[in-house]
Amino acid sequence: LGRALKKNTQSMEKERQSFWQRERAANNVRKKPLDNLEYIKIPLEKLPLQAHNEDSTIAECVEVLSTLAECKIVNLTGISNTDLKLTYGTANITPLSEYDQNYTLLVTTLQKWADKLYTLGDIASAKTILEYAVSVKSDITKTYLQLAEIYSSQDSPEAIKDLIIAARQLTTPSGRIIIRKLQETYGEI
């Protein structure tokens, strides 16, 4: 037991040293252009902005998305600040964090909007929003499960299979959870 503890302690110390070495290196990387990022543009013209817009929740979601449409949005989920600094330079960490926060607000707002539309019985509009959320690689589990439920009710097993494929492309732990839940509910398809 003593040997195992010592080995584990040594391993943790190596990891800690490695982390701080990478962090020091990252803090010395010069600012690089952000042109090669995958910026997300919100296709407001393709979203059901007029559907139930008298509802306060929906109106709020539409307002948030309209504001976000003017902002830079990038999905940096699962990428550490150290890796961002190593790739783009320390001076870019603030705008990159902002772009990522915009992404988080985007996918959470899409889910909130879809939830409300689904509750109101506007399945077609909810489906459009959820499909857009999947297309921008949302990792919100409910997005995939709710969309799968819609596909199932429309007898579209191939679409559920496509959701599993999309979830496999996620770089966060949510991807595995989404796949497992979809397969538990709908089988291997």
Buried (B, 14 or more C-beta within 10 A) or exposed (E): EEEEEEEEEEEEEEEEEEEEEBBEEBEEBEEEEBEEBEEBEBEEEEBBBEBBEEBEBBEBBBEBBEEBBEBBBBBBBEBEBBEBBBBBBBEBBEEBEBBBEBBBBBBBBBBBBBBBBBEBEBBEBBBBBBBBBBEBBBBBBBBBBBBBBBBBEEEEBEBBBBBBEBBEEBEEEBBEBBBEBBBEEBEEB
